[in-house]
Amino acid sequence: MLTKLPDDCAVFLDLDGTLVDIAPTPAEVVVPPGLPELLRGLSEQRGGALAILSGRKLADIDAITGERLAAGAEHGIVLRDSAGRLHETAGPLPQLEAWQAVLEEAARGMPGVVIEPKRFTVVAHYRLAPEQGPVLRELIETMISGVPGTELLAAHMAWEIRPRGAGKGRALRWFMDQPHFAGRRPFFVGDDTTDEEAIEAAKLLGGIGLHVARDFDGSTAAVRAFLARSLEAA
């Protein structure tokens, strides 16, 4: 097991379940003390070659990290490079607002279900009502059936409707062609099924892909401690 980040790596990190503990709802996440300073220090150490890859909206990423880091938001649909420029890899789904309205109406009869609207996707969280997971999946699959360019994404106790082809693996590959990242090896840590493609992409590019459960005993604190050691060892 690695004891610190290799010096030649560009760093890619998921947020929820990787850097911060998963909360009952997205709005209840608690930011650990020192996280913004840790991420800023690592980014400076790597000459800007650090990016957050998350399913969250860009504004949420900034609020949690306390920084305007390079980022792939909404599973890489919204990309912000190290210079702060924004790039979008997909257009809005025409039916998204209608689907959101259907889900919100359904959620009113499902205590504990939380609907999270984003610019390009919509998420139905059922962590507080696990028995509703199959019901929500059936509802969503019926809504999007036959609609081209759309897919259902399974996450930790959530279902997400997103444009087909979006993903953190694609975002990681995009960053590796950008200034500050190019010429380095990718290093990625994630925790969810949505992170597996980025783990695989990092490995295929000659880098390192790690999973919180498999490589850090399921502990976000262990991930942060590993990153802190990497910063202190510089």
Buried (B, 14 or more C-beta within 10 A) or exposed (E): EEEBBEEEBBBBBBBBBBBBEBEEEBEEBEEEEEBBEBBBBBBEBBEBBBBBBBBBBBEBBBEBBEBEBBBBBBBBBBBBBBEEEEBEBBEEBEBBEEBBEBBBEBBEEBEBBBBBBBBBBBBBBBBBBEEBBEBBBEBBEEBBEEBEEBBBBEBBBBBBBBBBEBBBBBBBBBBBEBEBBEEBBBBBBBBBEBBBBBBBBBBEBEBBBBBBEEBBEEEBEEBBEBBBEBBEEE
